[in-house]
Amino acid sequence: MLRWFDSQLKGIDNGILDEPPVKIFVMERTNGALRTSGHWQERVTRITIFTAAARQNSSSGDGSLNIKPPDSELADKYNYDPADPVRTIGGMGPYDQRGAELRQDVLVYTTSP
């Protein structure tokens, strides 16, 4: 971002405008990868995903993500305490979030492989 701001706000020719305009971080089975392209990927397929659970709080619940809508579903709820925020672990990429998922104040949904 700093290179882009330098280019746009300070007029510095640092080559940022010569790079591909699209950067996508793709999660993969073992690790992720940053890919670039001259345009948005046409091979992307848009799908609708539905949440389903009786107990979705924490990783011990049964929250799931499905492409089929549930027959009936109650609203998903959790209690938020700003004095005890949930911190993400890592940053961009596939980081193990199981520590955060043990908390009762998070909603956890899992997909099939």
Jmol script that loads the backbone (N, CA, C; Angstrom):
load data "model"
ATOM      1  N   MET A   1       0.823  -1.189   0.000  1.00  0.00           N
ATOM      2  CA  MET A   1       0.000   0.000   0.000  1.00  0.00           C
ATOM      3  C   MET A   1       0.866   1.251   0.000  1.00  0.00           C
ATOM      4  N   LEU A   2       1.984   1.175   0.710  1.00  0.00           N
ATOM      5  CA  LEU A   2       2.857   2.344   0.784  1.00  0.00           C
ATOM      6  C   LEU A   2       3.364   2.728  -0.605  1.00  0.00           C
ATOM      7  N   ARG A   3       3.715   1.734  -1.416  1.00  0.00           N
ATOM      8  CA  ARG A   3       4.181   2.027  -2.779  1.00  0.00           C
ATOM      9  C   ARG A   3       3.083   2.704  -3.589  1.00  0.00           C
ATOM     10  N   TRP A   4       1.830   2.248  -3.427  1.00  0.00           N
ATOM     11  CA  TRP A   4       0.729   2.842  -4.172  1.00  0.00           C
ATOM     12  C   TRP A   4       0.520   4.296  -3.733  1.00  0.00           C
ATOM     13  N   PHE A   5       0.526   4.539  -2.409  1.00  0.00           N
ATOM     14  CA  PHE A   5       0.367   5.909  -1.914  1.00  0.00           C
ATOM     15  C   PHE A   5       1.520   6.797  -2.368  1.00  0.00           C
ATOM     16  N   ASP A   6       2.752   6.271  -2.343  1.00  0.00           N
ATOM     17  CA  ASP A   6       3.889   7.059  -2.835  1.00  0.00           C
ATOM     18  C   ASP A   6       3.681   7.447  -4.296  1.00  0.00           C
ATOM     19  N   SER A   7       3.178   6.499  -5.074  1.00  0.00           N
ATOM     20  CA  SER A   7       2.941   6.770  -6.490  1.00  0.00           C
ATOM     21  C   SER A   7       1.838   7.807  -6.694  1.00  0.00           C
ATOM     22  N   GLN A   8       0.721   7.622  -5.999  1.00  0.00           N
ATOM     23  CA  GLN A   8      -0.447   8.470  -6.226  1.00  0.00           C
ATOM     24  C   GLN A   8      -0.361   9.827  -5.537  1.00  0.00           C
ATOM     25  N   LEU A   9       0.198   9.876  -4.348  1.00  0.00           N
ATOM     26  CA  LEU A   9       0.201  11.124  -3.582  1.00  0.00           C
ATOM     27  C   LEU A   9       1.491  11.913  -3.697  1.00  0.00           C
ATOM     28  N   LYS A  10       2.603  11.223  -3.907  1.00  0.00           N
ATOM     29  CA  LYS A  10       3.890  11.913  -3.985  1.00  0.00           C
ATOM     30  C   LYS A  10       4.438  11.979  -5.402  1.00  0.00           C
ATOM     31  N   GLY A  11       3.758  11.288  -6.348  1.00  0.00           N
ATOM     32  CA  GLY A  11       4.217  11.305  -7.737  1.00  0.00           C
ATOM     33  C   GLY A  11       5.489  10.515  -7.965  1.00  0.00           C
ATOM     34  N   ILE A  12       5.826   9.571  -7.101  1.00  0.00           N
ATOM     35  CA  ILE A  12       7.042   8.762  -7.244  1.00  0.00           C
ATOM     36  C   ILE A  12       6.785   7.640  -8.242  1.00  0.00           C
ATOM     37  N   ASP A  13       7.632   7.555  -9.263  1.00  0.00           N
ATOM     38  CA  ASP A  13       7.509   6.476 -10.249  1.00  0.00           C
ATOM     39  C   ASP A  13       8.267   5.261  -9.713  1.00  0.00           C
ATOM     40  N   ASN A  14       7.557   4.407  -8.983  1.00  0.00           N
ATOM     41  CA  ASN A  14       8.186   3.242  -8.364  1.00  0.00           C
ATOM     42  C   ASN A  14       7.778   1.921  -9.025  1.00  0.00           C
ATOM     43  N   GLY A  15       7.105   1.988 -10.172  1.00  0.00           N
ATOM     44  CA  GLY A  15       6.751   0.795 -10.918  1.00  0.00           C
ATOM     45  C   GLY A  15       5.458   0.125 -10.493  1.00  0.00           C
ATOM     46  N   ILE A  16       4.788   0.650  -9.478  1.00  0.00           N
ATOM     47  CA  ILE A  16       3.558   0.013  -8.990  1.00  0.00           C
ATOM     48  C   ILE A  16       2.478  -0.025 -10.070  1.00  0.00           C
ATOM     49  N   LEU A  17       2.424   0.998 -10.924  1.00  0.00           N
ATOM     50  CA  LEU A  17       1.388   1.040 -11.955  1.00  0.00           C
ATOM     51  C   LEU A  17       1.681   0.096 -13.111  1.00  0.00           C
ATOM     52  N   ASP A  18       2.895  -0.463 -13.176  1.00  0.00           N
ATOM     53  CA  ASP A  18       3.250  -1.426 -14.207  1.00  0.00           C
ATOM     54  C   ASP A  18       2.938  -2.864 -13.797  1.00  0.00           C
ATOM     55  N   GLU A  19       2.583  -3.068 -12.525  1.00  0.00           N
ATOM     56  CA  GLU A  19       2.270  -4.410 -12.030  1.00  0.00           C
ATOM     57  C   GLU A  19       0.854  -4.806 -12.411  1.00  0.00           C
ATOM     58  N   PRO A  20       0.572  -6.125 -12.451  1.00  0.00           N
ATOM     59  CA  PRO A  20      -0.811  -6.560 -12.728  1.00  0.00           C
ATOM     60  C   PRO A  20      -1.773  -5.942 -11.719  1.00  0.00           C
ATOM     61  N   PRO A  21      -2.963  -5.523 -12.167  1.00  0.00           N
ATOM     62  CA  PRO A  21      -3.884  -4.814 -11.275  1.00  0.00           C
ATOM     63  C   PRO A  21      -4.598  -5.695 -10.255  1.00  0.00           C
ATOM     64  N   VAL A  22      -4.571  -7.010 -10.438  1.00  0.00           N
ATOM     65  CA  VAL A  22      -5.297  -7.897  -9.532  1.00  0.00           C
ATOM     66  C   VAL A  22      -4.309  -8.778  -8.780  1.00  0.00           C
ATOM     67  N   LYS A  23      -4.420  -8.781  -7.447  1.00  0.00           N
ATOM     68  CA  LYS A  23      -3.635  -9.681  -6.605  1.00  0.00           C
ATOM     69  C   LYS A  23      -4.614 -10.466  -5.750  1.00  0.00           C
ATOM     70  N   ILE A  24      -4.515 -11.778  -5.800  1.00  0.00           N
ATOM     71  CA  ILE A  24      -5.456 -12.652  -5.111  1.00  0.00           C
ATOM     72  C   ILE A  24      -4.677 -13.630  -4.250  1.00  0.00           C
ATOM     73  N   PHE A  25      -5.053 -13.736  -2.971  1.00  0.00           N
ATOM     74  CA  PHE A  25      -4.463 -14.759  -2.114  1.00  0.00           C
ATOM     75  C   PHE A  25      -5.381 -15.963  -2.164  1.00  0.00           C
ATOM     76  N   VAL A  26      -4.866 -17.088  -2.647  1.00  0.00           N
ATOM     77  CA  VAL A  26      -5.659 -18.300  -2.833  1.00  0.00           C
ATOM     78  C   VAL A  26      -5.277 -19.315  -1.766  1.00  0.00           C
ATOM     79  N   MET A  27      -6.279 -19.739  -0.983  1.00  0.00           N
ATOM     80  CA  MET A  27      -6.046 -20.777   0.013  1.00  0.00           C
ATOM     81  C   MET A  27      -5.977 -22.115  -0.721  1.00  0.00           C
ATOM     82  N   GLU A  28      -4.997 -22.902  -0.377  1.00  0.00           N
ATOM     83  CA  GLU A  28      -4.857 -24.220  -0.996  1.00  0.00           C
ATOM     84  C   GLU A  28      -4.773 -25.266   0.100  1.00  0.00           C
ATOM     85  N   ARG A  29      -4.682 -26.520  -0.280  1.00  0.00           N
ATOM     86  CA  ARG A  29      -4.709 -27.605   0.703  1.00  0.00           C
ATOM     87  C   ARG A  29      -3.559 -27.547   1.692  1.00  0.00           C
ATOM     88  N   THR A  30      -2.362 -27.231   1.248  1.00  0.00           N
ATOM     89  CA  THR A  30      -1.223 -27.233   2.155  1.00  0.00           C
ATOM     90  C   THR A  30      -0.835 -25.838   2.608  1.00  0.00           C
ATOM     91  N   ASN A  31      -0.836 -24.891   1.699  1.00  0.00           N
ATOM     92  CA  ASN A  31      -0.549 -23.500   2.054  1.00  0.00           C
ATOM     93  C   ASN A  31      -1.111 -22.599   0.966  1.00  0.00           C
ATOM     94  N   GLY A  32      -1.126 -21.342   1.244  1.00  0.00           N
ATOM     95  CA  GLY A  32      -1.712 -20.403   0.296  1.00  0.00           C
ATOM     96  C   GLY A  32      -0.670 -19.799  -0.611  1.00  0.00           C
ATOM     97  N   ALA A  33      -1.153 -19.091  -1.622  1.00  0.00           N
ATOM     98  CA  ALA A  33      -0.248 -18.454  -2.566  1.00  0.00           C
ATOM     99  C   ALA A  33      -0.859 -17.145  -3.046  1.00  0.00           C
ATOM    100  N   LEU A  34       0.001 -16.141  -3.228  1.00  0.00           N
ATOM    101  CA  LEU A  34      -0.431 -14.867  -3.794  1.00  0.00           C
ATOM    102  C   LEU A  34      -0.266 -14.959  -5.301  1.00  0.00           C
ATOM    103  N   ARG A  35      -1.356 -14.723  -6.026  1.00  0.00           N
ATOM    104  CA  ARG A  35      -1.325 -14.777  -7.481  1.00  0.00           C
ATOM    105  C   ARG A  35      -1.682 -13.410  -8.039  1.00  0.00           C
ATOM    106  N   THR A  36      -1.145 -13.114  -9.196  1.00  0.00           N
ATOM    107  CA  THR A  36      -1.460 -11.843  -9.850  1.00  0.00           C
ATOM    108  C   THR A  36      -2.079 -12.118 -11.206  1.00  0.00           C
ATOM    109  N   SER A  37      -2.831 -11.143 -11.699  1.00  0.00           N
ATOM    110  CA  SER A  37      -3.488 -11.293 -12.998  1.00  0.00           C
ATOM    111  C   SER A  37      -3.760  -9.917 -13.579  1.00  0.00           C
ATOM    112  N   GLY A  38      -3.898  -9.877 -14.879  1.00  0.00           N
ATOM    113  CA  GLY A  38      -4.249  -8.639 -15.551  1.00  0.00           C
ATOM    114  C   GLY A  38      -5.731  -8.335 -15.458  1.00  0.00           C
ATOM    115  N   HIS A  39      -6.531  -9.316 -15.008  1.00  0.00           N
ATOM    116  CA  HIS A  39      -7.978  -9.143 -14.893  1.00  0.00           C
ATOM    117  C   HIS A  39      -8.501 -10.132 -13.868  1.00  0.00           C
ATOM    118  N   TRP A  40      -9.731  -9.938 -13.454  1.00  0.00           N
ATOM    119  CA  TRP A  40     -10.355 -10.850 -12.502  1.00  0.00           C
ATOM    120  C   TRP A  40     -10.516 -12.212 -13.162  1.00  0.00           C
ATOM    121  N   GLN A  41     -10.322 -13.264 -12.403  1.00  0.00           N
ATOM    122  CA  GLN A  41     -10.373 -14.626 -12.935  1.00  0.00           C
ATOM    123  C   GLN A  41     -11.782 -14.998 -13.391  1.00  0.00           C
ATOM    124  N   GLU A  42     -11.931 -15.350 -14.652  1.00  0.00           N
ATOM    125  CA  GLU A  42     -13.229 -15.768 -15.163  1.00  0.00           C
ATOM    126  C   GLU A  42     -13.628 -17.139 -14.631  1.00  0.00           C
ATOM    127  N   ARG A  43     -12.661 -17.929 -14.189  1.00  0.00           N
ATOM    128  CA  ARG A  43     -12.962 -19.280 -13.735  1.00  0.00           C
ATOM    129  C   ARG A  43     -13.588 -19.309 -12.347  1.00  0.00           C
ATOM    130  N   VAL A  44     -13.756 -18.164 -11.725  1.00  0.00           N
ATOM    131  CA  VAL A  44     -14.379 -18.093 -10.418  1.00  0.00           C
ATOM    132  C   VAL A  44     -15.876 -18.343 -10.572  1.00  0.00           C
ATOM    133  N   THR A  45     -16.413 -19.204  -9.730  1.00  0.00           N
ATOM    134  CA  THR A  45     -17.831 -19.511  -9.748  1.00  0.00           C
ATOM    135  C   THR A  45     -18.453 -19.000  -8.458  1.00  0.00           C
ATOM    136  N   ARG A  46     -19.485 -18.221  -8.575  1.00  0.00           N
ATOM    137  CA  ARG A  46     -20.169 -17.684  -7.404  1.00  0.00           C
ATOM    138  C   ARG A  46     -21.159 -18.725  -6.894  1.00  0.00           C
ATOM    139  N   ILE A  47     -21.095 -19.005  -5.591  1.00  0.00           N
ATOM    140  CA  ILE A  47     -22.043 -19.926  -4.970  1.00  0.00           C
ATOM    141  C   ILE A  47     -22.595 -19.285  -3.702  1.00  0.00           C
ATOM    142  N   THR A  48     -23.769 -19.711  -3.306  1.00  0.00           N
ATOM    143  CA  THR A  48     -24.371 -19.254  -2.062  1.00  0.00           C
ATOM    144  C   THR A  48     -24.132 -20.326  -1.014  1.00  0.00           C
ATOM    145  N   ILE A  49     -23.670 -19.915   0.148  1.00  0.00           N
ATOM    146  CA  ILE A  49     -23.387 -20.848   1.236  1.00  0.00           C
ATOM    147  C   ILE A  49     -24.295 -20.516   2.406  1.00  0.00           C
ATOM    148  N   PHE A  50     -24.878 -21.543   2.998  1.00  0.00           N
ATOM    149  CA  PHE A  50     -25.798 -21.385   4.119  1.00  0.00           C
ATOM    150  C   PHE A  50     -25.160 -21.933   5.392  1.00  0.00           C
ATOM    151  N   THR A  51     -25.449 -21.277   6.505  1.00  0.00           N
ATOM    152  CA  THR A  51     -24.977 -21.777   7.794  1.00  0.00           C
ATOM    153  C   THR A  51     -26.031 -22.703   8.383  1.00  0.00           C
ATOM    154  N   ALA A  52     -25.567 -23.683   9.140  1.00  0.00           N
ATOM    155  CA  ALA A  52     -26.480 -24.609   9.804  1.00  0.00           C
ATOM    156  C   ALA A  52     -25.838 -25.055  11.105  1.00  0.00           C
ATOM    157  N   ALA A  53     -26.629 -25.066  12.185  1.00  0.00           N
ATOM    158  CA  ALA A  53     -26.096 -25.518  13.463  1.00  0.00           C
ATOM    159  C   ALA A  53     -27.187 -25.542  14.509  1.00  0.00           C
ATOM    160  N   ALA A  54     -27.020 -26.411  15.451  1.00  0.00           N
ATOM    161  CA  ALA A  54     -27.823 -26.361  16.661  1.00  0.00           C
ATOM    162  C   ALA A  54     -27.001 -25.647  17.731  1.00  0.00           C
ATOM    163  N   ARG A  55     -25.691 -25.922  17.744  1.00  0.00           N
ATOM    164  CA  ARG A  55     -24.753 -25.285  18.663  1.00  0.00           C
ATOM    165  C   ARG A  55     -23.508 -24.897  17.861  1.00  0.00           C
ATOM    166  N   GLN A  56     -23.413 -23.688  17.394  1.00  0.00           N
ATOM    167  CA  GLN A  56     -22.272 -23.271  16.591  1.00  0.00           C
ATOM    168  C   GLN A  56     -21.205 -22.562  17.407  1.00  0.00           C
ATOM    169  N   ASN A  57     -21.459 -22.294  18.704  1.00  0.00           N
ATOM    170  CA  ASN A  57     -20.472 -21.612  19.521  1.00  0.00           C
ATOM    171  C   ASN A  57     -19.305 -22.542  19.835  1.00  0.00           C
ATOM    172  N   SER A  58     -18.126 -22.098  19.556  1.00  0.00           N
ATOM    173  CA  SER A  58     -16.851 -22.783  19.784  1.00  0.00           C
ATOM    174  C   SER A  58     -16.693 -23.970  18.844  1.00  0.00           C
ATOM    175  N   SER A  59     -15.485 -24.494  18.804  1.00  0.00           N
ATOM    176  CA  SER A  59     -15.189 -25.610  17.915  1.00  0.00           C
ATOM    177  C   SER A  59     -15.822 -26.916  18.380  1.00  0.00           C
ATOM    178  N   SER A  60     -16.339 -26.940  19.600  1.00  0.00           N
ATOM    179  CA  SER A  60     -17.012 -28.155  20.062  1.00  0.00           C
ATOM    180  C   SER A  60     -18.464 -28.214  19.592  1.00  0.00           C
ATOM    181  N   GLY A  61     -18.919 -27.185  18.910  1.00  0.00           N
ATOM    182  CA  GLY A  61     -20.284 -27.156  18.375  1.00  0.00           C
ATOM    183  C   GLY A  61     -20.387 -27.935  17.075  1.00  0.00           C
ATOM    184  N   ASP A  62     -21.517 -27.804  16.417  1.00  0.00           N
ATOM    185  CA  ASP A  62     -21.747 -28.532  15.175  1.00  0.00           C
ATOM    186  C   ASP A  62     -22.040 -27.595  14.008  1.00  0.00           C
ATOM    187  N   GLY A  63     -21.500 -26.383  14.054  1.00  0.00           N
ATOM    188  CA  GLY A  63     -21.735 -25.421  12.975  1.00  0.00           C
ATOM    189  C   GLY A  63     -21.136 -25.900  11.663  1.00  0.00           C
ATOM    190  N   SER A  64     -21.892 -25.752  10.588  1.00  0.00           N
ATOM    191  CA  SER A  64     -21.401 -26.170   9.278  1.00  0.00           C
ATOM    192  C   SER A  64     -21.826 -25.167   8.211  1.00  0.00           C
ATOM    193  N   LEU A  65     -21.139 -25.224   7.096  1.00  0.00           N
ATOM    194  CA  LEU A  65     -21.469 -24.425   5.916  1.00  0.00           C
ATOM    195  C   LEU A  65     -21.879 -25.386   4.817  1.00  0.00           C
ATOM    196  N   ASN A  66     -23.014 -25.107   4.170  1.00  0.00           N
ATOM    197  CA  ASN A  66     -23.558 -26.007   3.165  1.00  0.00           C
ATOM    198  C   ASN A  66     -24.040 -25.225   1.955  1.00  0.00           C
ATOM    199  N   ILE A  67     -24.106 -25.893   0.818  1.00  0.00           N
ATOM    200  CA  ILE A  67     -24.630 -25.237  -0.375  1.00  0.00           C
ATOM    201  C   ILE A  67     -26.140 -25.426  -0.491  1.00  0.00           C
ATOM    202  N   LYS A  68     -26.714 -26.297   0.345  1.00  0.00           N
ATOM    203  CA  LYS A  68     -28.166 -26.485   0.359  1.00  0.00           C
ATOM    204  C   LYS A  68     -28.761 -25.709   1.531  1.00  0.00           C
ATOM    205  N   PRO A  69     -29.854 -24.993   1.308  1.00  0.00           N
ATOM    206  CA  PRO A  69     -30.454 -24.235   2.415  1.00  0.00           C
ATOM    207  C   PRO A  69     -31.048 -25.196   3.458  1.00  0.00           C
ATOM    208  N   PRO A  70     -30.983 -24.813   4.736  1.00  0.00           N
ATOM    209  CA  PRO A  70     -31.564 -25.668   5.774  1.00  0.00           C
ATOM    210  C   PRO A  70     -33.087 -25.628   5.715  1.00  0.00           C
ATOM    211  N   ASP A  71     -33.727 -26.677   6.253  1.00  0.00           N
ATOM    212  CA  ASP A  71     -35.190 -26.717   6.296  1.00  0.00           C
ATOM    213  C   ASP A  71     -35.724 -25.580   7.161  1.00  0.00           C
ATOM    214  N   SER A  72     -35.162 -25.431   8.338  1.00  0.00           N
ATOM    215  CA  SER A  72     -35.506 -24.317   9.223  1.00  0.00           C
ATOM    216  C   SER A  72     -34.294 -24.041  10.088  1.00  0.00           C
ATOM    217  N   GLU A  73     -34.118 -22.812  10.437  1.00  0.00           N
ATOM    218  CA  GLU A  73     -32.917 -22.442  11.174  1.00  0.00           C
ATOM    219  C   GLU A  73     -33.204 -21.221  12.031  1.00  0.00           C
ATOM    220  N   LEU A  74     -32.717 -21.258  13.270  1.00  0.00           N
ATOM    221  CA  LEU A  74     -32.807 -20.105  14.151  1.00  0.00           C
ATOM    222  C   LEU A  74     -31.627 -19.180  13.878  1.00  0.00           C
ATOM    223  N   ALA A  75     -31.724 -17.949  14.315  1.00  0.00           N
ATOM    224  CA  ALA A  75     -30.627 -16.998  14.150  1.00  0.00           C
ATOM    225  C   ALA A  75     -29.424 -17.442  14.982  1.00  0.00           C
ATOM    226  N   ASP A  76     -28.234 -17.245  14.439  1.00  0.00           N
ATOM    227  CA  ASP A  76     -27.009 -17.559  15.157  1.00  0.00           C
ATOM    228  C   ASP A  76     -26.672 -16.385  16.066  1.00  0.00           C
ATOM    229  N   LYS A  77     -26.310 -16.681  17.313  1.00  0.00           N
ATOM    230  CA  LYS A  77     -26.050 -15.620  18.290  1.00  0.00           C
ATOM    231  C   LYS A  77     -24.796 -15.920  19.096  1.00  0.00           C
ATOM    232  N   TYR A  78     -24.166 -14.861  19.562  1.00  0.00           N
ATOM    233  CA  TYR A  78     -23.058 -14.980  20.502  1.00  0.00           C
ATOM    234  C   TYR A  78     -23.006 -13.701  21.316  1.00  0.00           C
ATOM    235  N   ASN A  79     -22.360 -13.757  22.453  1.00  0.00           N
ATOM    236  CA  ASN A  79     -22.216 -12.586  23.315  1.00  0.00           C
ATOM    237  C   ASN A  79     -20.863 -11.948  23.054  1.00  0.00           C
ATOM    238  N   TYR A  80     -20.873 -10.663  22.763  1.00  0.00           N
ATOM    239  CA  TYR A  80     -19.652  -9.922  22.498  1.00  0.00           C
ATOM    240  C   TYR A  80     -19.299  -9.081  23.711  1.00  0.00           C
ATOM    241  N   ASP A  81     -18.065  -9.209  24.174  1.00  0.00           N
ATOM    242  CA  ASP A  81     -17.573  -8.426  25.307  1.00  0.00           C
ATOM    243  C   ASP A  81     -16.376  -7.612  24.831  1.00  0.00           C
ATOM    244  N   PRO A  82     -16.522  -6.304  24.629  1.00  0.00           N
ATOM    245  CA  PRO A  82     -15.409  -5.502  24.124  1.00  0.00           C
ATOM    246  C   PRO A  82     -14.207  -5.473  25.064  1.00  0.00           C
ATOM    247  N   ALA A  83     -14.400  -5.837  26.326  1.00  0.00           N
ATOM    248  CA  ALA A  83     -13.279  -5.891  27.266  1.00  0.00           C
ATOM    249  C   ALA A  83     -12.466  -7.177  27.086  1.00  0.00           C
ATOM    250  N   ASP A  84     -12.995  -8.142  26.321  1.00  0.00           N
ATOM    251  CA  ASP A  84     -12.310  -9.418  26.101  1.00  0.00           C
ATOM    252  C   ASP A  84     -12.404  -9.786  24.620  1.00  0.00           C
ATOM    253  N   PRO A  85     -11.716  -9.031  23.748  1.00  0.00           N
ATOM    254  CA  PRO A  85     -11.851  -9.265  22.309  1.00  0.00           C
ATOM    255  C   PRO A  85     -11.208 -10.582  21.871  1.00  0.00           C
ATOM    256  N   VAL A  86     -11.719 -11.130  20.788  1.00  0.00           N
ATOM    257  CA  VAL A  86     -11.133 -12.322  20.188  1.00  0.00           C
ATOM    258  C   VAL A  86     -10.072 -11.867  19.201  1.00  0.00           C
ATOM    259  N   ARG A  87      -8.886 -12.346  19.355  1.00  0.00           N
ATOM    260  CA  ARG A  87      -7.785 -11.955  18.482  1.00  0.00           C
ATOM    261  C   ARG A  87      -7.568 -13.033  17.426  1.00  0.00           C
ATOM    262  N   THR A  88      -7.358 -12.614  16.178  1.00  0.00           N
ATOM    263  CA  THR A  88      -7.022 -13.592  15.152  1.00  0.00           C
ATOM    264  C   THR A  88      -5.569 -13.997  15.327  1.00  0.00           C
ATOM    265  N   ILE A  89      -5.260 -15.166  14.882  1.00  0.00           N
ATOM    266  CA  ILE A  89      -3.917 -15.712  15.038  1.00  0.00           C
ATOM    267  C   ILE A  89      -3.244 -15.679  13.673  1.00  0.00           C
ATOM    268  N   GLY A  90      -2.129 -14.979  13.568  1.00  0.00           N
ATOM    269  CA  GLY A  90      -1.412 -14.918  12.299  1.00  0.00           C
ATOM    270  C   GLY A  90      -1.750 -13.674  11.533  1.00  0.00           C
ATOM    271  N   GLY A  91      -2.058 -13.844  10.299  1.00  0.00           N
ATOM    272  CA  GLY A  91      -2.358 -12.731   9.402  1.00  0.00           C
ATOM    273  C   GLY A  91      -2.916 -13.299   8.125  1.00  0.00           C
ATOM    274  N   MET A  92      -2.389 -12.842   6.986  1.00  0.00           N
ATOM    275  CA  MET A  92      -2.870 -13.350   5.716  1.00  0.00           C
ATOM    276  C   MET A  92      -2.319 -14.754   5.497  1.00  0.00           C
ATOM    277  N   GLY A  93      -3.181 -15.684   5.209  1.00  0.00           N
ATOM    278  CA  GLY A  93      -2.730 -17.038   4.957  1.00  0.00           C
ATOM    279  C   GLY A  93      -3.379 -18.037   5.883  1.00  0.00           C
ATOM    280  N   PRO A  94      -3.022 -19.293   5.722  1.00  0.00           N
ATOM    281  CA  PRO A  94      -3.646 -20.360   6.506  1.00  0.00           C
ATOM    282  C   PRO A  94      -2.964 -20.530   7.866  1.00  0.00           C
ATOM    283  N   TYR A  95      -3.504 -19.912   8.880  1.00  0.00           N
ATOM    284  CA  TYR A  95      -2.982 -20.044  10.230  1.00  0.00           C
ATOM    285  C   TYR A  95      -3.964 -20.840  11.071  1.00  0.00           C
ATOM    286  N   ASP A  96      -3.439 -21.588  11.999  1.00  0.00           N
ATOM    287  CA  ASP A  96      -4.250 -22.430  12.876  1.00  0.00           C
ATOM    288  C   ASP A  96      -5.024 -21.549  13.857  1.00  0.00           C
ATOM    289  N   GLN A  97      -6.341 -21.516  13.734  1.00  0.00           N
ATOM    290  CA  GLN A  97      -7.196 -20.676  14.569  1.00  0.00           C
ATOM    291  C   GLN A  97      -7.871 -21.463  15.696  1.00  0.00           C
ATOM    292  N   ARG A  98      -7.441 -22.719  15.930  1.00  0.00           N
ATOM    293  CA  ARG A  98      -8.131 -23.544  16.915  1.00  0.00           C
ATOM    294  C   ARG A  98      -8.128 -22.938  18.314  1.00  0.00           C
ATOM    295  N   GLY A  99      -7.103 -22.205  18.685  1.00  0.00           N
ATOM    296  CA  GLY A  99      -7.079 -21.564  20.002  1.00  0.00           C
ATOM    297  C   GLY A  99      -8.217 -20.577  20.167  1.00  0.00           C
ATOM    298  N   ALA A 100      -8.453 -19.752  19.166  1.00  0.00           N
ATOM    299  CA  ALA A 100      -9.558 -18.783  19.217  1.00  0.00           C
ATOM    300  C   ALA A 100     -10.903 -19.489  19.121  1.00  0.00           C
ATOM    301  N   GLU A 101     -10.947 -20.608  18.415  1.00  0.00           N
ATOM    302  CA  GLU A 101     -12.210 -21.316  18.213  1.00  0.00           C
ATOM    303  C   GLU A 101     -12.693 -22.059  19.465  1.00  0.00           C
ATOM    304  N   LEU A 102     -11.864 -22.147  20.489  1.00  0.00           N
ATOM    305  CA  LEU A 102     -12.283 -22.787  21.741  1.00  0.00           C
ATOM    306  C   LEU A 102     -13.192 -21.895  22.569  1.00  0.00           C
ATOM    307  N   ARG A 103     -13.171 -20.606  22.284  1.00  0.00           N
ATOM    308  CA  ARG A 103     -13.970 -19.645  23.056  1.00  0.00           C
ATOM    309  C   ARG A 103     -15.454 -19.800  22.774  1.00  0.00           C
ATOM    310  N   GLN A 104     -16.275 -19.486  23.771  1.00  0.00           N
ATOM    311  CA  GLN A 104     -17.724 -19.563  23.625  1.00  0.00           C
ATOM    312  C   GLN A 104     -18.309 -18.316  22.952  1.00  0.00           C
ATOM    313  N   ASP A 105     -17.495 -17.261  22.799  1.00  0.00           N
ATOM    314  CA  ASP A 105     -17.997 -16.029  22.194  1.00  0.00           C
ATOM    315  C   ASP A 105     -17.594 -15.899  20.722  1.00  0.00           C
ATOM    316  N   VAL A 106     -17.417 -17.020  20.053  1.00  0.00           N
ATOM    317  CA  VAL A 106     -17.184 -17.026  18.610  1.00  0.00           C
ATOM    318  C   VAL A 106     -18.141 -18.026  17.965  1.00  0.00           C
ATOM    319  N   LEU A 107     -18.430 -17.805  16.697  1.00  0.00           N
ATOM    320  CA  LEU A 107     -19.245 -18.744  15.936  1.00  0.00           C
ATOM    321  C   LEU A 107     -18.300 -19.497  15.007  1.00  0.00           C
ATOM    322  N   VAL A 108     -18.374 -20.816  15.013  1.00  0.00           N
ATOM    323  CA  VAL A 108     -17.469 -21.650  14.219  1.00  0.00           C
ATOM    324  C   VAL A 108     -18.302 -22.494  13.256  1.00  0.00           C
ATOM    325  N   TYR A 109     -17.963 -22.429  11.981  1.00  0.00           N
ATOM    326  CA  TYR A 109     -18.628 -23.208  10.953  1.00  0.00           C
ATOM    327  C   TYR A 109     -17.569 -23.952  10.167  1.00  0.00           C
ATOM    328  N   THR A 110     -17.834 -25.194   9.823  1.00  0.00           N
ATOM    329  CA  THR A 110     -16.885 -26.022   9.112  1.00  0.00           C
ATOM    330  C   THR A 110     -17.529 -26.573   7.849  1.00  0.00           C
ATOM    331  N   THR A 111     -16.724 -26.722   6.789  1.00  0.00           N
ATOM    332  CA  THR A 111     -17.220 -27.322   5.565  1.00  0.00           C
ATOM    333  C   THR A 111     -16.650 -28.720   5.429  1.00  0.00           C
ATOM    334  N   SER A 112     -17.260 -29.506   4.581  1.00  0.00           N
ATOM    335  CA  SER A 112     -16.671 -30.788   4.235  1.00  0.00           C
ATOM    336  C   SER A 112     -15.480 -30.495   3.328  1.00  0.00           C
ATOM    337  N   PRO A 113     -14.534 -31.446   3.219  1.00  0.00           N
ATOM    338  CA  PRO A 113     -13.346 -31.185   2.372  1.00  0.00           C
ATOM    339  C   PRO A 113     -13.729 -30.867   0.933  1.00  0.00           C
TER     340      PRO A 113
END
end "model"
wireframe off; spacefill off
backbone 0.3
color backbone group
